[in-house]
Amino acid sequence: MGKVQIYEPFKGGLPPVIPYFSDVWRRREFISAYSRSELRAQNFGSVFGQLWLILNPLFLAFVYFLLIIVLGGNTDSERFAHLTAGLFLFYFITNSMMAGSKSITSGGKLVLNSAFPRLILPISATVISFFKFLPTFFVLGFIHLILGLPIGPELFYLMPVLLASIIFALAVAILTSILNVYFRDTRNFLPYFTRAWLYLSPVLYTVEQLKPALKPISYLNPLYTFIGSWTEILINGSAPSLANFVTMFSWAFALLLIAIFMFMRREREFALRI
C-alpha cells in the first residue's frame, strides 16, 4: 500500500519545513514538465515564438535608444549595448513577477483538487521566465562581438550575478503570487509598477550618470545593483566589487526567506480565496 500524506488545515504557523521542501524536491520533474507544457501553450515552443522573445526587448531597446538620441543628443553604440543588456535582465525579473502573480489563481483547479506544495506554482513561473530569457544570450553574444566589447575572464562574473538575479526573481514571483490571491487587482497594477521600476533602474542610464546626491537613495532599489553589475561586466569588462556581490545576494536571500515564510503561512488559505 502506498504512502498516504494527510494535509491538515491550520490557521497560522508553518507546516513541517523539512518534509515540505522534501516534497517540493521530489516534484522537480513535475515542475519541469509543467513549465514545458505552459511554454507550449504560449506558443514558445515554435521558432517564431522564441524569435519574439528576442525581438520584443530588442525593439524596445531600439525605441529607447532613439529616444535617448533625441533627448540627449549624440550617443554611441555602447549605449545601445547597455540598453539591450539591461532590458533583457530587467524583463527576466519582471516577467517572473508577472507570471508569479497569476500562478496560484490560474492554477485554481490544481490547488482545489490536488494535494501538493503550492510553492511549486511560483517556482514553475520563474522557470518559465528563465526559459524565455535564455534565447536572449545569443543576442547579447552577437552584440558583444559586433561592437568589439571586452572579452576576458571577467565575463565569468556574469554567472553569480545571474544566480542572484534568479533567486531574486523567484522571491518576487512568490510575493506577487500571494498578493494576487488576496488582492485580485495586483496583476492589473503590476504593469504600471514595472514601468516606474524601469525608469528608476540603471537601464535607460548608466550607473555613472546618476547624480551623487541620488546614489544613497538608489540602493533602496535592488535592481540598481543587479543591473548595474550586469552591464558593467558586459560593457566595460569590470568585475563587480565585493560590496555589490554582498548587496545582491543579501537582497536576493532576504527577500526569498520573507516570501517563502509568508507563502507557507498562508498556503492553506489559498483554496478558500480562489
VOBA-1610 file (N, C-alpha, C; in pm, whole numbers, padded with zeros to 5 digits, always signed):
BEGIN
Met+00085-00119+00000Met+00000+00000+00000Met+00089+00124+00000Gly+00056+00220-00086Gly+00136+00341-00098Gly+00125+00431+00024Lys+00222+00518+00035Lys+00225+00612+00146Lys+00117+00717+00128Val+00041+00744+00233Val-00066+00843+00229Val-00023+00963+00310Gln-00029+01080+00251Gln+00006+01204+00321Gln-00121+01284+00346Ile-00145+01319+00470Ile-00265+01392+00507Ile-00228+01537+00531Tyr-00299+01628+00462Tyr-00278+01771+00479Tyr-00385+01823+00574Glu-00343+01856+00695Glu-00436+01905+00794Glu-00445+02057+00788Pro-00566+02112+00792Pro-00579+02258+00784Pro-00525+02326+00909Phe-00472+02444+00892Phe-00429+02523+01006Phe-00446+02669+00971Lys-00466+02751+01074Lys-00488+02894+01053Lys-00358+02970+01049Gly-00269+02941+01140Gly-00142+03012+01145Gly-00027+02915+01159Gly+00093+02966+01167Gly+00209+02881+01181Gly+00253+02824+01049Leu+00354+02736+01055Leu+00412+02678+00936Leu+00391+02528+00934Pro+00380+02469+00814Pro+00382+02323+00806Pro+00522+02273+00838Pro+00539+02144+00862Pro+00675+02090+00886Pro+00767+02126+00769Val+00873+02200+00799Val+00954+02262+00694Val+01031+02159+00613Ile+01100+02066+00681Ile+01184+01969+00608Ile+01100+01878+00519Pro+00990+01817+00570Pro+00906+01737+00479Pro+00848+01819+00365Tyr+00817+01945+00392Tyr+00758+02031+00289Tyr+00856+02049+00172Phe+00980+02086+00203Phe+01077+02109+00096Phe+01125+01979+00033Ser+01120+01869+00110Ser+01149+01739+00051Ser+01045+01704-00054Asp+00919+01740-00025Asp+00811+01716-00120Asp+00828+01803-00245Val+00870+01928-00224Val+00896+02016-00339Val+01006+01956-00425Trp+01113+01907-00364Trp+01224+01849-00440Trp+01182+01723-00514Arg+01098+01640-00453Arg+01052+01518-00520Arg+00970+01548-00644Arg+00911+01667-00647Arg+00824+01704-00760Arg+00897+01788-00864Arg+01029+01783-00864Arg+01105+01865-00960Arg+01076+01825-01104Glu+01048+01695-01128Glu+01013+01654-01264Glu+00878+01713-01305Phe+00788+01724-01209Phe+00659+01787-01239Phe+00680+01934-01274Ile+00768+02003-01201Ile+00797+02144-01230Ile+00848+02159-01373Ser+00939+02069-01412Ser+00995+02075-01547Ser+00888+02049-01652Ala+00807+01945-01631Ala+00702+01911-01728Ala+00595+02019-01735Tyr+00558+02071-01619Tyr+00455+02176-01614Tyr+00504+02303-01684Ser+00631+02336-01664Ser+00688+02455-01728Ser+00691+02439-01879Arg+00732+02321-01926Arg+00737+02297-02071Arg+00597+02302-02134Ser+00498+02247-02062Ser+00362+02249-02115Ser+00308+02391-02122Glu+00341+02473-02023Glu+00298+02612-02025Glu+00365+02689-02138Leu+00491+02661-02163Leu+00560+02726-02275Leu+00498+02687-02408Arg+00464+02559-02423Arg+00399+02515-02547Arg+00263+02580-02562Ala+00191+02594-02452Ala+00059+02657-02457Ala+00068+02803-02498Gln+00181+02867-02467Gln+00202+03007-02504Gln+00273+03021-02639Asn+00283+02909-02712Asn+00343+02906-02847Asn+00491+02942-02847Phe+00559+02921-02735Phe+00702+02949-02731Phe+00786+02826-02766Gly+00718+02717-02802Gly+00792+02601-02847Gly+00829+02610-02994Ser+00771+02706-03065Ser+00799+02723-03208Ser+00915+02820-03228Val+00968+02819-03351Val+01078+02908-03385Val+01033+03054-03376Phe+00913+03083-03427Phe+00864+03221-03424Phe+00835+03268-03282Gly+00789+03176-03199Gly+00764+03212-03059Gly+00893+03250-02988Gln+00999+03172-03010Gln+01129+03202-02949Gln+01191+03328-03010Leu+01164+03348-03140Leu+01216+03468-03204Leu+01155+03594-03145Trp+01026+03586-03108Trp+00959+03701-03049Trp+01018+03735-02913Leu+01064+03634-02840Leu+01127+03659-02711Leu+01249+03748-02727Ile+01315+03738-02840Ile+01433+03820-02867Ile+01395+03955-02925Leu+01300+03952-03021Leu+01265+04074-03092Leu+01196+04176-03004Asn+01112+04130-02912Asn+01035+04224-02829Asn+01124+04317-02749Pro+01217+04265-02663Pro+01305+04358-02591Pro+01403+04429-02683Leu+01438+04366-02797Leu+01530+04430-02891Leu+01464+04553-02954Phe+01337+04542-02992Phe+01264+04657-03046Phe+01253+04767-02941Leu+01226+04726-02817Leu+01217+04826-02709Leu+01351+04898-02692Ala+01460+04823-02702Ala+01592+04885-02690Ala+01614+04988-02801Phe+01573+04955-02923Phe+01584+05050-03034Phe+01504+05176-03007Val+01380+05158-02957Val+01293+05273-02929Val+01355+05363-02824Tyr+01402+05303-02714Tyr+01462+05383-02607Tyr+01593+05447-02653Phe+01667+05375-02737Phe+01791+05430-02790Phe+01765+05555-02874Leu+01663+05548-02959Leu+01626+05665-03039Leu+01578+05779-02950Leu+01505+05743-02844Leu+01457+05846-02751Leu+01573+05916-02683Ile+01674+05840-02645Ile+01790+05898-02580Ile+01865+05990-02676Ile+01874+05949-02804Ile+01940+06033-02905Ile+01865+06166-02919Val+01731+06159-02923Val+01650+06280-02940Val+01664+06372-02820Leu+01660+06314-02700Leu+01661+06396-02578Leu+01802+06436-02535Gly+01896+06344-02557Gly+02030+06369-02504Gly+02136+06402-02606Gly+02098+06405-02733Gly+02198+06436-02835Gly+02274+06313-02878Asn+02398+06332-02914Asn+02479+06221-02967Asn+02506+06116-02859Thr+02509+05993-02902Thr+02544+05883-02812Thr+02623+05781-02893Asp+02664+05671-02832Asp+02748+05575-02904Asp+02686+05437-02901Ser+02751+05343-02972Ser+02698+05208-02985Ser+02699+05134-02852Glu+02794+05167-02764Glu+02798+05101-02634Glu+02674+05132-02553Arg+02618+05250-02577Arg+02495+05286-02505Arg+02381+05192-02544Phe+02376+05156-02673Phe+02274+05061-02718Phe+02297+04924-02656Ala+02423+04883-02647Ala+02456+04754-02584Ala+02414+04755-02437His+02437+04867-02369His+02395+04881-02230His+02244+04868-02217Leu+02172+04938-02304Leu+02025+04932-02303Leu+01975+04790-02322Thr+02031+04722-02421Thr+01985+04587-02453Thr+02013+04490-02338Ala+02134+04493-02286Ala+02171+04403-02176Ala+02084+04431-02053Gly+02065+04559-02022Gly+01983+04595-01906Gly+01839+04555-01922Leu+01784+04576-02043Leu+01643+04540-02067Leu+01621+04390-02058Phe+01714+04310-02112Phe+01697+04165-02107Phe+01689+04116-01963Leu+01781+04161-01878Leu+01780+04117-01739Leu+01658+04172-01665Phe+01626+04299-01693Phe+01509+04360-01628Phe+01382+04282-01661Tyr+01364+04246-01789Tyr+01242+04176-01827Tyr+01239+04033-01777Phe+01355+03971-01756Phe+01353+03839-01693Phe+01294+03848-01552Ile+01339+03944-01474Ile+01292+03958-01336Ile+01146+03999-01332Thr+01108+04098-01413Thr+00969+04145-01409Thr+00873+04044-01473Asn+00919+03969-01573Asn+00834+03863-01628Asn+00808+03754-01523Ser+00909+03724-01442Ser+00889+03630-01332Ser+00786+03684-01234Met+00794+03813-01206Met+00699+03875-01115Met+00557+03869-01170Met+00541+03901-01299Met+00409+03900-01362Met+00353+03757-01368Ala+00437+03662-01410Ala+00391+03523-01418Ala+00361+03467-01280Gly+00443+03503-01183Gly+00418+03458-01046Gly+00287+03509-00991Ser+00249+03631-01027Ser+00128+03692-00972Ser+00003+03612-01006Lys+00003+03544-01121Lys-00116+03467-01160Lys-00096+03317-01148Ser+00017+03275-01091Ser+00048+03133-01085Ser-00051+03056-00997Ile-00094+03114-00886Ile-00188+03046-00797Ile-00330+03056-00850Thr-00371+03176-00888Thr-00509+03196-00932Thr-00538+03123-01063Ser-00442+03119-01154Ser-00465+03048-01280Ser-00453+02897-01263Gly-00389+02854-01156Gly-00379+02710-01127Gly-00484+02666-01028Gly-00600+02730-01033Gly-00706+02704-00935Gly-00750+02559-00930Lys-00761+02491-01046Lys-00806+02353-01047Lys-00707+02262-00976Leu-00578+02289-00997Leu-00476+02210-00928Leu-00482+02233-00777Val-00497+02360-00740Val-00499+02396-00597Val-00619+02331-00528Leu-00734+02329-00596Leu-00856+02278-00534Leu-00864+02126-00534Asn-00803+02061-00632Asn-00824+01917-00650Asn-00702+01831-00620Ser-00588+01892-00592Ser-00467+01812-00569Ser-00399+01856-00440Ala-00336+01761-00374Ala-00259+01790-00253Ala-00111+01793-00290Phe-00053+01911-00289Phe+00089+01928-00322Phe+00134+02061-00266Pro+00264+02082-00249Pro+00312+02212-00202Pro+00286+02319-00308Arg+00205+02418-00274Arg+00168+02521-00372Arg+00287+02606-00416Leu+00397+02598-00342Leu+00517+02673-00379Leu+00568+02631-00516Ile+00529+02512-00559Ile+00569+02464-00691Ile+00522+02558-00802Leu+00408+02622-00784Leu+00350+02703-00891Leu+00431+02830-00919Pro+00464+02913-00817Pro+00552+03027-00848Pro+00693+02986-00889Ile+00741+02870-00841Ile+00871+02820-00888Ile+00863+02791-01037Ser+00754+02727-01080Ser+00735+02697-01222Ser+00728+02825-01304Ala+00662+02928-01250Ala+00653+03056-01321Ala+00791+03116-01343Thr+00878+03103-01243Thr+01015+03154-01256Thr+01095+03072-01356Val+01075+02940-01355Val+01144+02854-01452Val+01102+02890-01595Ile+00973+02915-01615Ile+00923+02953-01747Ile+00987+03085-01792Ser+00993+03181-01702Ser+01054+03310-01736Ser+01202+03294-01768Phe+01269+03202-01699Phe+01411+03179-01727Phe+01429+03115-01865Phe+01341+03020-01900Phe+01348+02960-02033Phe+01328+03066-02141Lys+01241+03162-02114Lys+01218+03270-02210Lys+01339+03363-02219Phe+01414+03371-02110Phe+01530+03459-02105Phe+01650+03399-02178Leu+01661+03268-02182Leu+01778+03201-02238Leu+01810+03242-02382Pro+01711+03252-02473Pro+01745+03288-02612Pro+01811+03425-02626Thr+01791+03512-02528Thr+01848+03647-02538Thr+02000+03645-02525Phe+02057+03536-02472Phe+02202+03527-02462Phe+02268+03530-02600Phe+02199+03473-02700Phe+02254+03474-02835Phe+02263+03617-02888Val+02161+03698-02857Val+02163+03838-02900Val+02274+03914-02830Leu+02287+03893-02697Leu+02393+03961-02622Leu+02531+03922-02675Gly+02547+03793-02705Gly+02676+03749-02759Gly+02705+03810-02894Phe+02602+03819-02980Phe+02620+03878-03113Phe+02657+04025-03102Ile+02584+04100-03017Ile+02612+04243-02999Ile+02753+04261-02942His+02790+04174-02850His+02922+04181-02787His+03033+04168-02892Leu+03017+04074-02982Leu+03120+04051-03084Leu+03121+04162-03188Ile+03003+04205-03232Ile+02994+04308-03337Ile+03055+04439-03290Leu+03028+04475-03163Leu+03076+04604-03112Leu+03218+04595-03056Gly+03274+04475-03054Gly+03410+04460-03004Gly+03423+04491-02856Leu+03321+04453-02779Leu+03324+04477-02634Leu+03424+04381-02569Pro+03470+04413-02447Pro+03576+04333-02384Pro+03539+04186-02367Ile+03631+04099-02402Ile+03615+03955-02382Ile+03731+03907-02296Gly+03701+03862-02178Gly+03805+03819-02086Gly+03746+03738-01972Pro+03827+03702-01875Pro+03779+03620-01763Pro+03672+03689-01679Glu+03664+03824-01691Glu+03563+03897-01614Glu+03421+03855-01652Leu+03403+03801-01772Leu+03270+03758-01815Leu+03215+03644-01728Phe+03304+03571-01663Phe+03258+03463-01575Phe+03181+03519-01454Tyr+03201+03647-01423Tyr+03126+03708-01313Tyr+02978+03721-01346Leu+02942+03702-01473Leu+02800+03704-01510Leu+02724+03592-01439Met+02790+03480-01414Met+02722+03364-01355Met+02670+03392-01214Pro+02755+03443-01121Pro+02699+03474-00988Pro+02596+03586-00992Val+02613+03684-01083Val+02512+03790-01095Val+02380+03730-01143Leu+02388+03639-01239Leu+02267+03573-01289Leu+02204+03487-01181Leu+02286+03416-01103Leu+02233+03334-00993Leu+02158+03420-00892Ala+02217+03532-00852Ala+02149+03623-00759Ala+02020+03676-00820Ser+02021+03702-00951Ser+01901+03752-01019Ser+01791+03647-01021Ile+01826+03520-01041Ile+01727+03412-01041Ile+01663+03398-00904Ile+01745+03404-00799Ile+01691+03395-00662Ile+01598+03512-00635Phe+01639+03632-00676Phe+01555+03750-00656Phe+01425+03740-00737Ala+01436+03691-00862Ala+01317+03675-00946Ala+01219+03576-00883Leu+01270+03468-00826Leu+01183+03371-00757Leu+01115+03436-00638Ala+01189+03517-00564Ala+01133+03583-00446Ala+01016+03675-00484Val+01034+03757-00588Val+00927+03849-00626Val+00810+03772-00686Ala+00837+03658-00754Ala+00728+03575-00807Ala+00643+03519-00694Ile+00707+03474-00587Ile+00633+03420-00472Ile+00552+03529-00404Leu+00613+03645-00385Leu+00542+03755-00319Leu+00420+03799-00398Thr+00434+03816-00529Thr+00319+03861-00608Thr+00212+03753-00619Ser+00253+03626-00611Ser+00153+03518-00613Ser+00063+03527-00490Ile+00122+03562-00376Ile+00043+03579-00253Ile-00049+03701-00265Leu+00008+03812-00310Leu-00069+03936-00319Leu-00190+03920-00411Asn-00171+03850-00523Asn-00281+03839-00619Asn-00393+03749-00569Val-00362+03658-00477Val-00468+03576-00418Val-00559+03662-00331Tyr-00501+03755-00256Tyr-00578+03838-00163Tyr-00628+03967-00228Phe-00554+04018-00324Phe-00592+04143-00392Phe-00585+04118-00543Arg-00699+04088-00605Arg-00700+04046-00744Arg-00659+04155-00842Asp-00657+04279-00797Asp-00613+04386-00885Asp-00461+04397-00893Thr-00391+04312-00820Thr-00244+04318-00820Thr-00188+04303-00960Arg-00236+04206-01036Arg-00182+04181-01170Arg-00213+04297-01266Asn-00320+04373-01237Asn-00352+04490-01319Asn-00264+04610-01283Phe-00220+04613-01157Phe-00136+04722-01109Phe+00010+04703-01149Leu+00054+04578-01162Leu+00195+04548-01185Leu+00254+04611-01311Pro+00182+04618-01425Pro+00243+04684-01542Pro+00283+04829-01515Tyr+00204+04902-01436Tyr+00240+05040-01403Tyr+00360+05044-01309Phe+00363+04947-01217Phe+00476+04938-01124Phe+00605+04905-01199Thr+00599+04810-01292Thr+00720+04772-01365Thr+00771+04885-01453Arg+00679+04965-01510Arg+00723+05078-01592Arg+00797+05181-01505Ala+00743+05210-01387Ala+00811+05302-01297Ala+00944+05243-01251Trp+00946+05113-01225Trp+01069+05045-01181Trp+01177+05052-01289Leu+01135+05043-01415Leu+01230+05054-01525Leu+01298+05190-01526Tyr+01220+05296-01506Tyr+01276+05431-01509Tyr+01366+05458-01389Leu+01343+05385-01278Leu+01423+05405-01158Leu+01547+05316-01155Ser+01561+05229-01252Ser+01674+05136-01258Ser+01773+05180-01364Pro+01900+05142-01350Pro+02003+05186-01446Pro+01997+05111-01579Val+01883+05127-01648Val+01866+05068-01780Val+01875+05178-01886Leu+01796+05283-01869Leu+01798+05394-01963Leu+01916+05487-01938Tyr+01982+05470-01826Tyr+02100+05548-01793Tyr+02203+05454-01730Thr+02326+05496-01726Thr+02430+05415-01664Thr+02447+05455-01518Val+02513+05370-01444Val+02537+05398-01302Val+02616+05527-01285Glu+02712+05550-01375Glu+02798+05670-01364Glu+02719+05799-01387Gln+02608+05792-01461Gln+02532+05912-01492Gln+02441+05958-01378Leu+02424+05873-01278Leu+02338+05910-01166Leu+02406+06016-01082Lys+02333+06119-01046Lys+02389+06227-00965Lys+02434+06174-00829Pro+02548+06221-00779Pro+02598+06172-00649Pro+02496+06187-00535Ala+02417+06293-00540Ala+02319+06315-00433Ala+02211+06207-00430Leu+02188+06139-00546Leu+02083+06038-00555Leu+02134+05896-00528Lys+02265+05878-00523Lys+02319+05743-00509Lys+02278+05673-00379Pro+02276+05741-00264Pro+02229+05671-00143Pro+02087+05620-00156Ile+02001+05696-00226Ile+01862+05655-00244Ile+01854+05536-00340Ser+01947+05530-00435Ser+01943+05425-00537Ser+01956+05286-00477Tyr+02022+05274-00363Tyr+02040+05143-00304Tyr+01911+05088-00242Leu+01808+05171-00235Leu+01677+05122-00194Leu+01611+05044-00307Asn+01662+05061-00428Asn+01613+04986-00543Asn+01706+04867-00565Pro+01662+04745-00538Pro+01753+04629-00552Pro+01807+04611-00692Leu+01729+04649-00795Leu+01774+04630-00932Leu+01889+04723-00969Tyr+01911+04826-00891Tyr+02022+04917-00918Tyr+02154+04840-00920Thr+02173+04754-00822Thr+02298+04678-00813Thr+02299+04561-00911Phe+02184+04493-00926Phe+02178+04379-01017Phe+02210+04422-01160Ile+02136+04520-01210Ile+02154+04563-01349Ile+02286+04638-01366Gly+02323+04718-01267Gly+02449+04790-01274Gly+02567+04696-01286Ser+02570+04590-01206Ser+02680+04492-01211Ser+02678+04416-01344Trp+02559+04377-01387Trp+02542+04301-01512Trp+02597+04378-01631Thr+02559+04505-01643Thr+02603+04585-01758Thr+02749+04626-01748Glu+02800+04646-01627Glu+02941+04680-01610Glu+03031+04566-01658Ile+02989+04443-01631Ile+03068+04328-01677Ile+03067+04320-01829Leu+02949+04335-01887Leu+02935+04318-02032Leu+02996+04433-02111Ile+02974+04556-02067Ile+03014+04672-02147Ile+03159+04712-02118Asn+03197+04716-01992Asn+03330+04764-01955Asn+03429+04653-01920Gly+03379+04529-01907Gly+03467+04421-01866Gly+03517+04439-01723Ser+03433+04501-01639Ser+03472+04530-01499Ser+03408+04429-01405Ala+03486+04373-01317Ala+03433+04281-01217Ala+03359+04359-01109Pro+03242+04313-01067Pro+03170+04382-00959Pro+03251+04381-00830Ser+03232+04480-00750Ser+03301+04487-00621Ser+03241+04386-00525Leu+03315+04355-00419Leu+03265+04265-00316Leu+03138+04323-00253Ala+03134+04455-00236Ala+03015+04519-00178Ala+02892+04496-00265Asn+02911+04499-00398Asn+02798+04474-00488Asn+02749+04331-00477Phe+02842+04236-00467Phe+02801+04096-00452Phe+02725+04076-00320Val+02777+04135-00214Val+02710+04124-00084Val+02570+04185-00091Thr+02559+04301-00156Thr+02429+04367-00169Thr+02331+04282-00248Met+02376+04229-00362Met+02287+04148-00446Met+02236+04024-00373Phe+02327+03948-00315Phe+02286+03824-00251Phe+02210+03850-00121Ser+02237+03961-00056Ser+02160+03997+00064Ser+02015+04026+00026Trp+01996+04108-00078Trp+01861+04135-00128Trp+01791+04005-00167Ala+01862+03922-00245Ala+01801+03801-00300Ala+01758+03704-00190Phe+01850+03671-00099Phe+01818+03571+00003Phe+01722+03625+00109Ala+01738+03752+00147Ala+01648+03810+00247Ala+01505+03812+00195Leu+01488+03858+00069Leu+01353+03865+00012Leu+01295+03725-00009Leu+01381+03629-00048Leu+01333+03493-00069Leu+01285+03431+00063Leu+01361+03450+00170Leu+01320+03394+00300Leu+01188+03455+00347Ile+01174+03586+00331Ile+01049+03654+00369Ile+00933+03601+00285Ala+00956+03587+00154Ala+00850+03542+00063Ala+00807+03399+00096Ile+00903+03309+00118Ile+00869+03170+00150Ile+00796+03161+00283Phe+00842+03238+00382Phe+00776+03237+00513Phe+00629+03281+00501Met+00607+03390+00429Met+00471+03440+00411Met+00387+03341+00332Phe+00446+03281+00229Phe+00373+03186+00144Phe+00329+03064+00224Met+00422+03007+00300Met+00390+02885+00375Met+00289+02911+00485Arg+00289+03030+00542Arg+00190+03063+00645Arg+00048+03074+00588Arg+00039+03118+00462Arg-00093+03145+00403Arg-00138+03038+00304Glu-00053+02942+00277Glu-00081+02849+00167Glu-00214+02777+00181Arg-00247+02734+00300Arg-00369+02655+00316Arg-00497+02738+00304Glu-00482+02870+00300Glu-00598+02956+00280Glu-00628+02980+00133Phe-00534+02943+00046Phe-00549+02977-00095Phe-00675+02915-00155Ala-00705+02790-00117Ala-00820+02722-00174Ala-00951+02795-00140Leu-00955+02861-00025Leu-01073+02936+00013Leu-01081+03070-00061Arg-00968+03122-00103Arg-00964+03256-00163Arg-00985+03254-00314Ile-00955+03141-00378Ile-00967+03139-00524Ile-01099+03076-00568
//
